[in-house]
Amino acid sequence: MPYQFLVDTYETECIKVVSVWSEFTDDDFEVRPRRGDPRGRSVHEQMVHQCVSEDAWFKNMLGIDVAAPALPKEESRLAFMKRYAEDSAKRLDALRQKADPWWEQDTNFFDVRRSRAWVMTRRLTHTSHHRGQLMAMLRMLGHDVYSNYGPTADTGGLMQEHAPTIYAYPTLDALFKGEANGGAKATLPVPSGKPVSERPTSPANARQRL
């Protein structure tokens, strides 16, 4: 199936969303990137946007309605993670049933027509964009940042230095069990002190730029 990669990618992207949400604390829920500036969504508002936006895209552009509320009844961090995981799992099941012609047919994308495969690709990048914003907020809040695609500064640094990939939890079941009991994330290595940038500030690099 030529479009199976979109289904597989959606499955992993949904896991990544819930994983990043688990790295915040309940006290972070109403925090914004800049205190008092409503232009930047709070953690809570980012979760609302992810759930409402994805529900609308699937219903209106892809014709997939999982007949479930987009938002949890109780808007807590754990409830958002469970709601999104449940609804996205139903969407994933629906996508797995679609044959190639379905992906190639045009549908409405706001005020233009695009193939469903094109729309799905844009949905994935939209989700990734907002998840990236939240990962930046994790760093600004001083939290550990676990792997989402590969190594991070907290899991060991740069890929080319053979830093490991360490996810907060091995499975969604472990995540929900751990977060319901106060957190049980994977242990991170002791910081090595090595630069985690391809352009670290150093006297040698400063001389090279002269």
Backbone hydrogen bonds, N-H to C=O, Kabsch-Sander energy under -0.5 kcal/mol:
donor,donor_aa,acceptor,acceptor_aa,energy
4,Q,1,M,-1.6
6,L,3,Y,-1.1
7,V,3,Y,-1.1
8,D,4,Q,-2.8
9,T,5,F,-2.3
10,Y,6,L,-2.3
11,E,7,V,-2.1
12,T,8,D,-1.9
13,E,9,T,-2.7
14,C,10,Y,-2.2
15,I,11,E,-1.4
16,K,12,T,-2.2
17,V,13,E,-2.1
18,V,14,C,-1.9
19,S,15,I,-2.3
20,V,16,K,-2.4
21,W,17,V,-2.2
22,S,18,V,-1.8
23,E,19,S,-0.6
23,E,20,V,-1.3
24,F,21,W,-1.3
28,D,25,T,-1.3
29,F,26,D,-1.3
31,V,28,D,-2.1
37,D,34,R,-2.3
40,G,37,D,-1.3
41,R,39,R,-0.6
43,V,28,D,-0.5
43,V,31,V,-1.4
44,H,29,F,-2.8
46,Q,42,S,-2.4
47,M,43,V,-1.9
48,V,44,H,-2.2
49,H,45,E,-2.6
50,Q,46,Q,-2.4
51,C,47,M,-2.2
52,V,48,V,-2.8
53,S,49,H,-2.8
54,E,50,Q,-2.0
55,D,51,C,-1.8
56,A,52,V,-2.2
57,W,53,S,-2.6
58,F,54,E,-2.3
59,K,55,D,-2.1
60,N,56,A,-2.9
61,M,57,W,-2.2
62,L,57,W,-1.4
64,I,58,F,-3.4
65,D,63,G,-0.6
66,V,64,I,-0.5
75,E,73,K,-0.6
76,S,74,E,-2.0
80,F,76,S,-2.4
81,M,77,R,-1.9
82,K,78,L,-2.2
83,R,79,A,-2.6
84,Y,80,F,-2.7
85,A,81,M,-2.1
86,E,82,K,-2.3
87,D,83,R,-2.5
88,S,84,Y,-2.6
89,A,85,A,-1.5
90,K,86,E,-1.4
91,R,87,D,-2.0
92,L,88,S,-2.3
93,D,89,A,-2.0
94,A,90,K,-1.8
95,L,91,R,-2.4
96,R,92,L,-1.9
97,Q,93,D,-0.5
97,Q,94,A,-1.1
98,K,95,L,-1.5
102,W,99,A,-0.9
103,W,99,A,-1.1
104,E,100,D,-1.4
105,Q,101,P,-1.0
105,Q,102,W,-0.7
107,T,114,R,-3.1
109,F,112,V,-3.5
112,V,109,F,-1.9
114,R,107,T,-2.3
116,R,105,Q,-1.9
117,A,103,W,-2.3
119,V,115,S,-2.4
120,M,116,R,-2.7
121,T,117,A,-2.0
122,R,118,W,-2.1
123,R,119,V,-2.1
124,L,120,M,-2.2
125,T,121,T,-2.0
126,H,122,R,-2.2
127,T,123,R,-2.3
128,S,124,L,-2.3
129,H,125,T,-2.3
130,H,126,H,-1.8
131,R,127,T,-2.3
132,G,128,S,-2.3
133,Q,129,H,-1.5
134,L,130,H,-1.7
135,M,131,R,-2.1
136,A,132,G,-1.9
137,M,133,Q,-1.6
138,L,134,L,-2.1
139,R,135,M,-1.6
140,M,136,A,-2.2
141,L,137,M,-2.1
142,G,139,R,-1.3
143,H,138,L,-2.5
146,Y,144,D,-0.6
147,S,166,I,-2.7
148,N,150,G,-0.5
154,D,145,V,-0.5
155,T,152,T,-0.6
156,G,152,T,-0.9
157,G,152,T,-2.9
161,E,158,L,-1.1
162,H,159,M,-2.4
163,A,158,L,-1.6
166,I,164,P,-0.6
175,L,171,T,-1.9
176,F,172,L,-2.7
177,K,173,D,-2.1
178,G,174,A,-2.7
179,E,175,L,-3.0
180,A,176,F,-1.8
181,N,177,K,-0.7
181,N,178,G,-0.8
182,G,179,E,-1.2
183,G,178,G,-3.3
186,A,168,A,-1.8
202,S,200,P,-0.6
206,A,202,S,-2.6
207,R,203,P,-2.2
208,Q,204,A,-1.8
209,R,205,N,-1.3
210,L,206,A,-0.6
210,L,207,R,-0.9
